[in-house]
Protein backbone atom coordinates (compact mmCIF):
# COMPACT_ATOMS: atom_id res chain seq x y z
CA UNK A 1 0.00 0.00 0.00
CA UNK A 2 1.45 3.37 -1.04
CA UNK A 3 2.26 5.67 1.87
CA UNK A 4 0.70 9.15 1.72
CA UNK A 5 1.47 12.49 3.34
CA UNK A 6 -1.34 14.84 4.33
CA UNK A 7 -0.88 18.45 3.21
CA UNK A 8 -2.00 21.42 5.31
CA UNK A 9 -5.34 21.61 3.45
CA UNK A 10 -6.08 17.91 3.96
CA UNK A 11 -5.12 16.76 0.45
CA UNK A 12 -3.15 13.49 0.54
CA UNK A 13 -0.11 13.14 -1.69
CA UNK A 14 1.64 9.80 -2.38
CA UNK A 15 4.98 9.81 -0.61
CA UNK A 16 6.71 8.17 -3.57
CA UNK A 17 6.30 9.52 -7.08
CA UNK A 18 7.98 9.36 -10.46
CA UNK A 19 9.89 12.41 -11.70
CA UNK A 20 10.35 13.21 -15.39
CA UNK A 21 13.13 15.81 -15.16
CA UNK A 22 15.52 15.32 -18.11
CA UNK A 23 13.18 12.78 -19.72
CA UNK A 24 12.96 13.81 -23.36
CA UNK A 25 9.57 14.71 -24.84
CA UNK A 26 9.98 11.72 -27.17
CA UNK A 27 10.58 9.27 -24.31
CA UNK A 28 8.21 10.73 -21.75
CA UNK A 29 4.99 8.95 -22.70
CA UNK A 30 6.71 5.55 -22.65
CA UNK A 31 8.46 6.25 -19.34
CA UNK A 32 5.31 7.46 -17.58
CA UNK A 33 3.40 4.48 -18.96
CA UNK A 34 6.05 2.17 -17.50
CA UNK A 35 5.96 4.03 -14.18
CA UNK A 36 2.19 3.76 -13.89
CA UNK A 37 2.39 0.04 -14.71
CA UNK A 38 5.03 -0.36 -11.98
CA UNK A 39 2.62 1.14 -9.46
CA UNK A 40 3.54 4.82 -9.25
CA UNK A 41 0.53 7.04 -8.68
CA UNK A 42 2.24 10.44 -8.61
CA UNK A 43 3.96 12.00 -11.64
CA UNK A 44 6.11 15.12 -11.25
CA UNK A 45 6.66 17.29 -14.32
CA UNK A 46 7.19 21.00 -15.07
CA UNK A 47 6.70 23.55 -17.80
CA UNK A 48 10.49 23.79 -18.18
CA UNK A 49 10.82 20.04 -18.83
CA UNK A 50 8.86 20.41 -22.10
CA UNK A 51 7.22 17.02 -21.55
CA UNK A 52 3.84 17.81 -19.96
CA UNK A 53 2.14 16.57 -23.16
CA UNK A 54 3.82 13.17 -22.81
CA UNK A 55 2.64 12.90 -19.21
CA UNK A 56 -0.89 13.83 -20.27
CA UNK A 57 -0.97 11.26 -23.05
CA UNK A 58 0.33 8.47 -20.82
CA UNK A 59 -2.19 9.18 -18.06
CA UNK A 60 -5.06 9.43 -20.59
CA UNK A 61 -4.15 6.07 -22.13
CA UNK A 62 -3.41 4.30 -18.82
CA UNK A 63 -6.96 3.21 -18.07
CA UNK A 64 -6.63 4.74 -14.62
CA UNK A 65 -9.24 7.19 -13.37
CA UNK A 66 -8.05 10.78 -13.16
CA UNK A 67 -8.36 10.77 -9.35
CA UNK A 68 -6.05 7.76 -9.16
CA UNK A 69 -3.05 9.73 -10.47
CA UNK A 70 -1.59 12.69 -8.56
CA UNK A 71 -0.18 15.21 -11.06
CA UNK A 72 2.47 17.76 -10.09
CA UNK A 73 3.75 20.55 -12.34
CA UNK A 74 5.66 23.80 -11.94
CA UNK A 75 5.44 27.32 -13.37
CA UNK A 76 8.73 28.38 -14.98
CA UNK A 77 10.27 31.81 -14.33
CA UNK A 78 9.63 33.00 -17.89
CA UNK A 79 5.93 32.71 -16.98
CA UNK A 80 6.22 34.63 -13.70
CA UNK A 81 4.12 37.69 -12.99
CA UNK A 82 0.39 37.40 -12.42
CA UNK A 83 -0.94 37.49 -16.00
CA UNK A 84 1.72 35.23 -17.53
CA UNK A 85 1.47 32.69 -14.71
CA UNK A 86 -2.32 32.65 -14.95
CA UNK A 87 -2.15 31.89 -18.69
CA UNK A 88 0.59 29.28 -18.18
CA UNK A 89 -1.51 27.35 -15.65
CA UNK A 90 -4.28 27.02 -18.24
CA UNK A 91 -1.69 25.94 -20.82
CA UNK A 92 -0.37 23.25 -18.46
CA UNK A 93 -3.93 22.01 -17.84
CA UNK A 94 -4.39 21.72 -21.61
CA UNK A 95 -1.09 19.88 -22.17
CA UNK A 96 -1.82 17.49 -19.29
CA UNK A 97 -5.34 16.87 -20.67
CA UNK A 98 -6.99 17.57 -17.33
CA UNK A 99 -9.28 20.13 -15.75
CA UNK A 100 -7.25 20.21 -12.51
CA UNK A 101 -3.66 19.73 -11.39
CA UNK A 102 -3.15 18.14 -7.97
CA UNK A 103 -0.14 20.26 -7.01
CA UNK A 104 1.32 23.29 -8.81
CA UNK A 105 4.59 24.84 -7.69
CA UNK A 106 6.62 27.93 -8.49
CA UNK A 107 9.80 26.39 -9.90
CA UNK A 108 12.42 28.93 -8.75
CA UNK A 109 12.70 31.83 -6.24
CA UNK A 110 13.58 34.38 -8.93
CA UNK A 111 11.75 37.07 -10.96
CA UNK A 112 8.20 38.15 -10.00
CA UNK A 113 7.40 35.23 -7.73
CA UNK A 114 4.78 37.24 -5.82
CA UNK A 115 2.71 37.93 -8.92
CA UNK A 116 3.07 34.33 -10.02
CA UNK A 117 2.02 33.05 -6.62
CA UNK A 118 -1.11 35.24 -6.73
CA UNK A 119 -2.03 33.39 -9.91
CA UNK A 120 -1.54 30.07 -8.08
CA UNK A 121 -3.76 31.25 -5.24
CA UNK A 122 -6.49 32.32 -7.65
CA UNK A 123 -6.35 29.03 -9.58
CA UNK A 124 -6.44 27.15 -6.26
CA UNK A 125 -9.55 29.05 -5.15
CA UNK A 126 -11.13 28.31 -8.55
CA UNK A 127 -10.53 24.55 -8.18
CA UNK A 128 -8.01 24.32 -11.01
CA UNK A 129 -5.30 23.36 -8.51
CA UNK A 130 -5.88 21.08 -5.51
CA UNK A 131 -2.73 22.28 -3.73
CA UNK A 132 -0.02 24.90 -4.31
CA UNK A 133 3.55 25.43 -3.25
CA UNK A 134 7.08 26.28 -4.28
CA UNK A 135 10.34 24.69 -5.36
CA UNK A 136 13.95 25.60 -4.59
CA UNK A 137 12.91 28.19 -1.99
CA UNK A 138 15.53 28.57 0.75
CA UNK A 139 14.29 29.43 4.28
CA UNK A 140 14.53 33.19 3.70
CA UNK A 141 12.57 32.94 0.42
CA UNK A 142 9.95 30.69 2.01
CA UNK A 143 9.43 32.69 5.21
CA UNK A 144 9.16 35.95 3.26
CA UNK A 145 6.64 34.57 0.74
CA UNK A 146 4.54 32.85 3.40
CA UNK A 147 4.27 36.10 5.36
CA UNK A 148 2.88 37.94 2.34
CA UNK A 149 0.29 35.58 0.84
CA UNK A 150 -3.17 34.35 1.78
CA UNK A 151 -2.60 30.63 1.10
CA UNK A 152 0.73 29.50 2.52
CA UNK A 153 2.82 27.11 0.40
CA UNK A 154 1.83 23.53 1.17
CA UNK A 155 4.96 21.94 -0.35
CA UNK A 156 8.55 23.03 -0.96
CA UNK A 157 10.40 20.84 -3.43
CA UNK A 158 14.13 21.17 -2.79
CA UNK A 159 17.32 19.23 -3.44
CA UNK A 160 17.29 16.63 -0.66
CA UNK A 161 19.44 13.52 -0.41
CA UNK A 162 21.88 11.90 2.01
CA UNK A 163 24.61 14.45 1.21
CA UNK A 164 22.35 17.53 1.48
CA UNK A 165 19.74 16.62 4.08
CA UNK A 166 18.06 20.06 4.50
CA UNK A 167 17.93 19.67 8.29
CA UNK A 168 17.74 23.40 9.07
CA UNK A 169 15.51 24.22 6.09
CA UNK A 170 13.03 21.54 7.15
CA UNK A 171 12.63 23.23 10.55
CA UNK A 172 11.29 26.34 8.83
CA UNK A 173 9.02 24.24 6.62
CA UNK A 174 7.67 22.44 9.67
CA UNK A 175 6.93 25.79 11.36
CA UNK A 176 4.89 26.80 8.30
CA UNK A 177 3.13 23.41 8.00
CA UNK A 178 4.80 23.03 4.61
CA UNK A 179 5.81 19.53 3.47
CA UNK A 180 9.30 18.84 2.16
CA UNK A 181 9.56 17.17 -1.24
CA UNK A 182 12.90 15.97 -2.58
CA UNK A 183 14.25 16.43 -6.05
CA UNK A 184 17.43 14.52 -6.76
CA UNK A 185 16.85 11.96 -3.98
CA UNK A 186 19.64 9.83 -5.46
CA UNK A 187 21.92 12.89 -5.84
CA UNK A 188 21.99 12.06 -9.58
CA UNK A 189 24.82 9.69 -8.66
CA UNK A 190 27.16 12.51 -7.63
CA UNK A 191 29.72 12.40 -4.80
CA UNK A 192 30.25 8.66 -5.26
CA UNK A 193 26.65 8.02 -4.27
CA UNK A 194 26.23 4.53 -5.75
CA UNK A 195 29.52 3.25 -4.30
CA UNK A 196 29.10 4.76 -0.83
CA UNK A 197 30.41 2.16 1.63
CA UNK A 198 28.05 3.02 4.50
CA UNK A 199 24.95 2.80 2.31
CA UNK A 200 26.22 -0.42 0.73
CA UNK A 201 26.92 -1.99 4.13
CA UNK A 202 23.44 -1.12 5.42
CA UNK A 203 21.92 -2.34 2.17
CA UNK A 204 23.68 -5.71 2.49
CA UNK A 205 22.06 -6.20 5.90
CA UNK A 206 18.59 -5.69 4.45
CA UNK A 207 19.11 -7.26 1.05
CA UNK A 208 18.62 -3.85 -0.57
CA UNK A 209 20.61 -1.63 -2.94
CA UNK A 210 22.36 1.63 -2.09
CA UNK A 211 19.55 3.53 -3.85
CA UNK A 212 16.84 1.70 -1.89
CA UNK A 213 18.56 2.45 1.42
CA UNK A 214 18.92 6.16 0.58
CA UNK A 215 15.29 6.41 -0.53
CA UNK A 216 14.07 4.55 2.55
CA UNK A 217 16.04 6.94 4.76
CA UNK A 218 14.21 9.90 3.18
CA UNK A 219 10.86 8.14 3.53
CA UNK A 220 11.39 7.56 7.25
CA UNK A 221 12.17 11.27 7.67
CA UNK A 222 8.77 12.13 6.20
CA UNK A 223 10.21 13.40 2.90
CA UNK A 224 8.16 13.09 -0.31
CA UNK A 225 10.40 11.61 -3.04
CA UNK A 226 10.33 11.51 -6.84
CA UNK A 227 13.18 9.27 -8.06
CA UNK A 228 13.63 9.25 -11.83
CA UNK A 229 14.78 6.46 -14.12
CA UNK A 230 14.08 5.65 -17.75
CA UNK A 231 14.45 1.90 -17.10
CA UNK A 232 11.38 -0.09 -16.02
CA UNK A 233 13.38 -2.44 -13.76
CA UNK A 234 14.96 0.50 -11.92
CA UNK A 235 11.57 2.18 -11.55
CA UNK A 236 10.33 -0.97 -9.84
CA UNK A 237 13.42 -1.14 -7.61
CA UNK A 238 12.97 2.48 -6.49
CA UNK A 239 9.37 1.72 -5.55
CA UNK A 240 10.26 -1.46 -3.66
CA UNK A 241 11.22 0.21 -0.37
CA UNK A 242 8.14 -0.36 1.75
CA UNK A 243 9.02 -3.87 2.95
CA UNK A 244 11.92 -2.99 5.27
CA UNK A 245 12.77 -0.41 7.91
CA UNK A 246 16.05 1.21 8.88
CA UNK A 247 16.94 1.05 12.57
CA UNK A 248 17.47 4.17 14.68
CA UNK A 249 21.24 3.52 14.59
CA UNK A 250 21.21 3.16 10.80
CA UNK A 251 19.21 6.37 10.45
CA UNK A 252 21.74 8.18 12.65
CA UNK A 253 24.73 6.76 10.79
CA UNK A 254 23.31 7.92 7.46
CA UNK A 255 22.72 11.35 9.01
CA UNK A 256 26.51 11.69 9.36
CA UNK A 257 26.84 11.82 5.55
CA UNK A 258 25.32 15.31 5.46
CA UNK A 259 27.60 17.99 4.01
CA UNK A 260 24.96 20.72 4.36
CA UNK A 261 25.81 21.89 0.84
CA UNK A 262 24.20 21.59 -2.56
CA UNK A 263 25.79 19.30 -5.15
CA UNK A 264 24.09 21.37 -7.87
CA UNK A 265 23.21 25.06 -7.31
CA UNK A 266 23.46 27.64 -4.54
CA UNK A 267 20.42 29.84 -5.10
CA UNK A 268 22.11 32.63 -3.13
CA UNK A 269 25.08 32.74 -5.51
CA UNK A 270 25.03 35.75 -7.86
CA UNK A 271 26.47 33.69 -10.73
CA UNK A 272 23.72 31.11 -10.33
CA UNK A 273 21.13 33.90 -10.42
CA UNK A 274 22.71 35.27 -13.61
CA UNK A 275 22.51 31.77 -15.12
CA UNK A 276 18.79 31.52 -14.33
CA UNK A 277 18.20 34.98 -15.78
CA UNK A 278 19.63 33.61 -19.02
CA UNK A 279 17.04 30.83 -18.98
CA UNK A 280 14.03 33.14 -18.95
C-alpha positions in Angstrom: 0.0 0.0 0.0 1.4 3.4 -1.0 2.3 5.7 1.9 0.7 9.1 1.7 1.5 12.5 3.3 -1.3 14.8 4.3 -0.9 18.5 3.2 -2.0 21.4 5.3 -5.3 21.6 3.4 -6.1 17.9 4.0 -5.1 16.8 0.5 -3.2 13.5 0.5 -0.1 13.1 -1.7 1.6 9.8 -2.4 5.0 9.8 -0.6 6.7 8.2 -3.6 6.3 9.5 -7.1 8.0 9.4 -10.5 9.9 12.4 -11.7 10.3 13.2 -15.4 13.1 15.8 -15.2 15.5 15.3 -18.1 13.2 12.8 -19.7 13.0 13.8 -23.4 9.6 14.7 -24.8 10.0 11.7 -27.2 10.6 9.3 -24.3 8.2 10.7 -21.8 5.0 9.0 -22.7 6.7 5.6 -22.6 8.5 6.2 -19.3 5.3 7.5 -17.6 3.4 4.5 -19.0 6.1 2.2 -17.5 6.0 4.0 -14.2 2.2 3.8 -13.9 2.4 0.0 -14.7 5.0 -0.4 -12.0 2.6 1.1 -9.5 3.5 4.8 -9.3 0.5 7.0 -8.7 2.2 10.4 -8.6 4.0 12.0 -11.6 6.1 15.1 -11.2 6.7 17.3 -14.3 7.2 21.0 -15.1 6.7 23.6 -17.8 10.5 23.8 -18.2 10.8 20.0 -18.8 8.9 20.4 -22.1 7.2 17.0 -21.5 3.8 17.8 -20.0 2.1 16.6 -23.2 3.8 13.2 -22.8 2.6 12.9 -19.2 -0.9 13.8 -20.3 -1.0 11.3 -23.1 0.3 8.5 -20.8 -2.2 9.2 -18.1 -5.1 9.4 -20.6 -4.1 6.1 -22.1 -3.4 4.3 -18.8 -7.0 3.2 -18.1 -6.6 4.7 -14.6 -9.2 7.2 -13.4 -8.1 10.8 -13.2 -8.4 10.8 -9.3 -6.0 7.8 -9.2 -3.1 9.7 -10.5 -1.6 12.7 -8.6 -0.2 15.2 -11.1 2.5 17.8 -10.1 3.7 20.6 -12.3 5.7 23.8 -11.9 5.4 27.3 -13.4 8.7 28.4 -15.0 10.3 31.8 -14.3 9.6 33.0 -17.9 5.9 32.7 -17.0 6.2 34.6 -13.7 4.1 37.7 -13.0 0.4 37.4 -12.4 -0.9 37.5 -16.0 1.7 35.2 -17.5 1.5 32.7 -14.7 -2.3 32.6 -14.9 -2.1 31.9 -18.7 0.6 29.3 -18.2 -1.5 27.4 -15.7 -4.3 27.0 -18.2 -1.7 25.9 -20.8 -0.4 23.2 -18.5 -3.9 22.0 -17.8 -4.4 21.7 -21.6 -1.1 19.9 -22.2 -1.8 17.5 -19.3 -5.3 16.9 -20.7 -7.0 17.6 -17.3 -9.3 20.1 -15.7 -7.3 20.2 -12.5 -3.7 19.7 -11.4 -3.2 18.1 -8.0 -0.1 20.3 -7.0 1.3 23.3 -8.8 4.6 24.8 -7.7 6.6 27.9 -8.5 9.8 26.4 -9.9 12.4 28.9 -8.7 12.7 31.8 -6.2 13.6 34.4 -8.9 11.8 37.1 -11.0 8.2 38.1 -10.0 7.4 35.2 -7.7 4.8 37.2 -5.8 2.7 37.9 -8.9 3.1 34.3 -10.0 2.0 33.1 -6.6 -1.1 35.2 -6.7 -2.0 33.4 -9.9 -1.5 30.1 -8.1 -3.8 31.2 -5.2 -6.5 32.3 -7.7 -6.4 29.0 -9.6 -6.4 27.2 -6.3 -9.5 29.0 -5.2 -11.1 28.3 -8.5 -10.5 24.6 -8.2 -8.0 24.3 -11.0 -5.3 23.4 -8.5 -5.9 21.1 -5.5 -2.7 22.3 -3.7 0.0 24.9 -4.3 3.5 25.4 -3.2 7.1 26.3 -4.3 10.3 24.7 -5.4 14.0 25.6 -4.6 12.9 28.2 -2.0 15.5 28.6 0.8 14.3 29.4 4.3 14.5 33.2 3.7 12.6 32.9 0.4 9.9 30.7 2.0 9.4 32.7 5.2 9.2 35.9 3.3 6.6 34.6 0.7 4.5 32.8 3.4 4.3 36.1 5.4 2.9 37.9 2.3 0.3 35.6 0.8 -3.2 34.4 1.8 -2.6 30.6 1.1 0.7 29.5 2.5 2.8 27.1 0.4 1.8 23.5 1.2 5.0 21.9 -0.4 8.6 23.0 -1.0 10.4 20.8 -3.4 14.1 21.2 -2.8 17.3 19.2 -3.4 17.3 16.6 -0.7 19.4 13.5 -0.4 21.9 11.9 2.0 24.6 14.4 1.2 22.4 17.5 1.5 19.7 16.6 4.1 18.1 20.1 4.5 17.9 19.7 8.3 17.7 23.4 9.1 15.5 24.2 6.1 13.0 21.5 7.1 12.6 23.2 10.6 11.3 26.3 8.8 9.0 24.2 6.6 7.7 22.4 9.7 6.9 25.8 11.4 4.9 26.8 8.3 3.1 23.4 8.0 4.8 23.0 4.6 5.8 19.5 3.5 9.3 18.8 2.2 9.6 17.2 -1.2 12.9 16.0 -2.6 14.2 16.4 -6.0 17.4 14.5 -6.8 16.8 12.0 -4.0 19.6 9.8 -5.5 21.9 12.9 -5.8 22.0 12.1 -9.6 24.8 9.7 -8.7 27.2 12.5 -7.6 29.7 12.4 -4.8 30.2 8.7 -5.3 26.6 8.0 -4.3 26.2 4.5 -5.7 29.5 3.3 -4.3 29.1 4.8 -0.8 30.4 2.2 1.6 28.1 3.0 4.5 24.9 2.8 2.3 26.2 -0.4 0.7 26.9 -2.0 4.1 23.4 -1.1 5.4 21.9 -2.3 2.2 23.7 -5.7 2.5 22.1 -6.2 5.9 18.6 -5.7 4.5 19.1 -7.3 1.0 18.6 -3.8 -0.6 20.6 -1.6 -2.9 22.4 1.6 -2.1 19.6 3.5 -3.9 16.8 1.7 -1.9 18.6 2.5 1.4 18.9 6.2 0.6 15.3 6.4 -0.5 14.1 4.5 2.6 16.0 6.9 4.8 14.2 9.9 3.2 10.9 8.1 3.5 11.4 7.6 7.2 12.2 11.3 7.7 8.8 12.1 6.2 10.2 13.4 2.9 8.2 13.1 -0.3 10.4 11.6 -3.0 10.3 11.5 -6.8 13.2 9.3 -8.1 13.6 9.2 -11.8 14.8 6.5 -14.1 14.1 5.6 -17.8 14.5 1.9 -17.1 11.4 -0.1 -16.0 13.4 -2.4 -13.8 15.0 0.5 -11.9 11.6 2.2 -11.5 10.3 -1.0 -9.8 13.4 -1.1 -7.6 13.0 2.5 -6.5 9.4 1.7 -5.5 10.3 -1.5 -3.7 11.2 0.2 -0.4 8.1 -0.4 1.7 9.0 -3.9 3.0 11.9 -3.0 5.3 12.8 -0.4 7.9 16.0 1.2 8.9 16.9 1.0 12.6 17.5 4.2 14.7 21.2 3.5 14.6 21.2 3.2 10.8 19.2 6.4 10.4 21.7 8.2 12.7 24.7 6.8 10.8 23.3 7.9 7.5 22.7 11.4 9.0 26.5 11.7 9.4 26.8 11.8 5.5 25.3 15.3 5.5 27.6 18.0 4.0 25.0 20.7 4.4 25.8 21.9 0.8 24.2 21.6 -2.6 25.8 19.3 -5.1 24.1 21.4 -7.9 23.2 25.1 -7.3 23.5 27.6 -4.5 20.4 29.8 -5.1 22.1 32.6 -3.1 25.1 32.7 -5.5 25.0 35.7 -7.9 26.5 33.7 -10.7 23.7 31.1 -10.3 21.1 33.9 -10.4 22.7 35.3 -13.6 22.5 31.8 -15.1 18.8 31.5 -14.3 18.2 35.0 -15.8 19.6 33.6 -19.0 17.0 30.8 -19.0 14.0 33.1 -18.9 
